[in-house]
Amino acid sequence: MKIFDIDSPFSRFLSNVCDIVIVNLLFVLCSIPVVTAGASLSAMNYATQCMVYDKGSGVAKNFFKGFKENFKQSTLYFIPAALIMASLIYEYIFLVPQAGISGQFSGMLIFFLMILLVCFSSYIFPLIVRYKNGLKDHIKNGVLLTFGKLPKTVLLFLLNVLPLILFMAAPVAFIKSSVFWIVIGFGLTNRLCSRILKPVFDEIEEEL
């Protein structure tokens, strides 16, 4: 088999890389208005799930289909979740240090709540694009999966906060690698998250 044959492993690899780049760039562009970031995140999840399940007829088409179909639920979840996260970050950075020793417990609690919110969201956006349920059901199922699939929850959390970890650990290196995140980084981590979630969804659907 020639390396550049359409069915060769190398050609399939290049095709997957190109699809991830397209998804990533669409995600970044559609997130610029901020208020559409939730819908953009769902659209990226929809597109990468289609890649994992080998469904759909084009990554850009899948992205915009996911954006349109899940805009309402994604936005209704994203805006309150983003406001809660912003509030927690503000308290952790500005209020906790002023509380002295008594603020140490509050700081740990706030940090734990931020971790939980990221973990819940790591499931909720994929659930929104995978199943036709009400938002309350998605949130409930997200909470159940967060605690019921702890090893996968840890992996999803680490992947989703990887840019933040890199920024905190090595800000200069992160800035130098910013082109990577703009071009492919977010799409790549989301593609990995969709692959991690596939067995979870397969197990759920076998029980339905």
C-alpha positions as CSV (number, residue, x, y, z in Angstrom):
1,M,0.0,0.0,0.0
2,K,1.4,3.4,-1.0
3,I,1.8,5.9,1.8
4,F,-0.4,8.5,0.1
5,D,-3.2,6.2,-0.9
6,I,-6.5,7.5,0.3
7,D,-7.1,4.5,2.6
8,S,-3.5,4.3,4.0
9,P,-3.0,4.9,7.7
10,F,-0.9,8.0,6.9
11,S,-3.6,9.6,4.8
12,R,-6.3,8.9,7.4
13,F,-4.0,10.4,10.0
14,L,-3.6,13.6,7.9
15,S,-7.3,13.7,7.3
16,N,-8.0,13.5,11.1
17,V,-5.4,16.2,11.8
18,C,-7.0,18.5,9.2
19,D,-10.5,17.9,10.7
20,I,-9.2,18.7,14.2
21,V,-7.7,22.0,12.9
22,I,-10.9,22.9,11.2
23,V,-13.0,22.2,14.4
24,N,-10.5,24.1,16.5
25,L,-10.5,27.2,14.3
26,L,-14.3,27.2,14.2
27,F,-14.5,26.8,17.9
28,V,-12.1,29.8,18.5
29,L,-13.9,32.0,16.0
30,C,-17.4,31.2,17.2
31,S,-16.4,31.7,20.9
32,I,-15.2,35.3,20.3
33,P,-18.6,36.9,21.1
34,V,-18.2,35.1,24.5
35,V,-22.0,34.6,24.9
36,T,-21.8,32.0,22.1
37,A,-18.9,30.1,23.7
38,G,-21.2,27.5,25.2
39,A,-22.9,26.8,21.9
40,S,-19.4,26.7,20.3
41,L,-18.2,24.2,22.9
42,S,-21.2,22.0,22.2
43,A,-20.6,22.3,18.5
44,M,-17.0,21.2,18.9
45,N,-18.2,18.2,21.1
46,Y,-20.7,17.3,18.4
47,A,-18.1,17.4,15.7
48,T,-15.5,15.3,17.6
49,Q,-18.2,12.8,18.6
50,C,-19.0,12.4,15.0
51,M,-15.3,11.8,14.3
52,V,-15.1,9.2,17.1
53,Y,-18.3,7.4,15.9
54,D,-17.3,7.9,12.2
55,K,-20.6,9.6,11.5
56,G,-21.6,12.8,9.6
57,S,-20.7,14.2,6.2
58,G,-18.1,16.8,6.9
59,V,-16.5,18.3,10.0
60,A,-17.5,21.9,9.3
61,K,-21.1,20.8,8.5
62,N,-21.2,18.8,11.7
63,F,-19.9,21.7,13.7
64,F,-22.6,24.1,12.6
65,K,-25.3,21.5,12.9
66,G,-24.2,20.9,16.5
67,F,-24.1,24.7,17.1
68,K,-27.6,25.3,15.8
69,E,-29.3,22.2,17.4
70,N,-27.8,22.7,20.8
71,F,-27.5,26.5,21.0
72,K,-30.4,27.1,23.5
73,Q,-29.4,24.4,26.1
74,S,-25.7,25.1,25.8
75,T,-26.2,28.8,26.3
76,L,-28.6,28.3,29.2
77,Y,-26.0,26.2,31.0
78,F,-22.9,28.1,30.0
79,I,-23.9,31.6,31.1
80,P,-24.8,30.7,34.7
81,A,-21.9,28.3,34.9
82,A,-19.5,31.0,33.6
83,L,-20.9,33.6,36.1
84,I,-20.5,31.1,39.0
85,M,-17.0,30.3,37.9
86,A,-16.1,34.0,37.6
87,S,-17.5,34.7,41.0
88,L,-15.6,31.8,42.6
89,I,-12.3,32.9,40.9
90,Y,-12.9,36.5,42.1
91,E,-13.5,35.3,45.7
92,Y,-10.4,33.0,45.6
93,I,-8.1,35.7,44.2
94,F,-9.3,38.9,46.0
95,L,-11.4,38.0,49.1
96,V,-9.8,34.8,50.5
97,P,-6.3,36.4,51.0
98,Q,-7.8,39.2,53.0
99,A,-9.5,36.8,55.4
100,G,-6.3,35.6,57.0
101,I,-6.2,32.2,58.7
102,S,-10.0,32.0,58.7
103,G,-10.0,32.3,54.9
104,Q,-7.9,29.1,54.4
105,F,-10.9,26.8,54.8
106,S,-13.0,29.1,52.6
107,G,-10.2,29.0,50.0
108,M,-10.0,25.2,50.0
109,L,-13.8,25.0,49.6
110,I,-13.9,27.5,46.8
111,F,-11.1,25.7,45.0
112,F,-12.9,22.4,45.4
113,L,-16.1,24.0,44.0
114,M,-14.2,25.2,40.9
115,I,-12.9,21.7,40.3
116,L,-16.3,20.3,40.6
117,L,-17.8,22.8,38.2
118,V,-15.2,21.9,35.6
119,C,-15.8,18.2,36.1
120,F,-19.6,18.6,35.8
121,S,-19.2,20.7,32.6
122,S,-16.8,18.0,31.2
123,Y,-19.8,15.7,31.0
124,I,-22.7,18.1,30.5
125,F,-21.7,19.5,27.2
126,P,-21.1,16.1,25.6
127,L,-24.4,14.9,27.2
128,I,-26.3,17.8,25.6
129,V,-25.1,16.9,22.1
130,R,-25.5,13.1,22.6
131,Y,-29.0,12.9,24.2
132,K,-32.3,14.7,23.8
133,N,-33.1,15.4,27.5
134,G,-34.0,18.5,29.4
135,L,-31.2,20.6,30.9
136,K,-32.1,19.5,34.4
137,D,-31.6,15.9,33.4
138,H,-28.3,16.6,31.7
139,I,-27.1,18.3,34.9
140,K,-28.3,15.4,37.1
141,N,-26.6,12.9,34.8
142,G,-23.5,15.0,34.7
143,V,-23.3,14.9,38.5
144,L,-23.9,11.1,38.6
145,L,-21.2,10.5,35.9
146,T,-18.7,12.8,37.7
147,F,-18.8,10.6,40.8
148,G,-19.6,7.3,39.1
149,K,-16.8,7.4,36.6
150,L,-14.0,9.0,38.8
151,P,-11.0,7.7,36.8
152,K,-12.4,9.1,33.6
153,T,-13.5,12.3,35.4
154,V,-9.9,12.9,36.4
155,L,-8.7,12.4,32.9
156,L,-11.3,14.7,31.5
157,F,-10.6,17.4,34.1
158,L,-6.8,17.3,33.4
159,L,-7.4,17.6,29.7
160,N,-9.8,20.5,30.0
161,V,-7.7,22.5,32.4
162,L,-4.4,21.7,30.6
163,P,-4.1,25.2,29.1
164,L,-4.5,26.7,32.6
165,I,-2.0,24.3,34.1
166,L,0.5,25.2,31.5
167,F,-0.1,28.9,32.0
168,M,0.4,28.7,35.7
169,A,3.4,26.4,35.6
170,A,5.2,28.1,32.7
171,P,3.5,31.3,31.5
172,V,6.3,32.2,29.1
173,A,6.2,28.7,27.5
174,F,2.4,28.9,27.3
175,I,2.5,32.3,25.5
176,K,5.1,30.9,23.0
177,S,2.8,27.9,22.4
178,S,-0.4,30.0,22.0
179,V,-0.4,29.4,18.3
180,F,-0.7,25.7,19.0
181,W,-3.9,26.3,21.0
182,I,-5.4,28.7,18.5
183,V,-4.7,26.3,15.6
184,I,-5.3,22.8,17.0
185,G,-4.9,22.5,20.8
186,F,-8.5,22.9,21.9
187,G,-9.8,20.6,19.2
188,L,-7.2,18.0,20.0
189,T,-8.0,17.9,23.7
190,N,-11.7,17.7,22.9
191,R,-11.2,14.9,20.4
192,L,-9.4,13.0,23.2
193,C,-12.2,13.7,25.6
194,S,-14.7,12.4,23.1
195,R,-12.7,9.2,22.8
196,I,-12.6,8.8,26.6
197,L,-16.3,9.3,26.8
198,K,-17.2,6.8,24.0
199,P,-17.1,3.7,26.3
200,V,-19.2,5.6,28.8
201,F,-21.9,6.4,26.3
202,D,-21.7,2.9,24.8
203,E,-22.4,1.5,28.2
204,I,-25.3,3.8,28.8
205,E,-26.8,3.0,25.4
206,E,-26.5,-0.7,26.0
207,E,-28.6,-0.4,29.1
208,L,-31.4,1.7,27.4
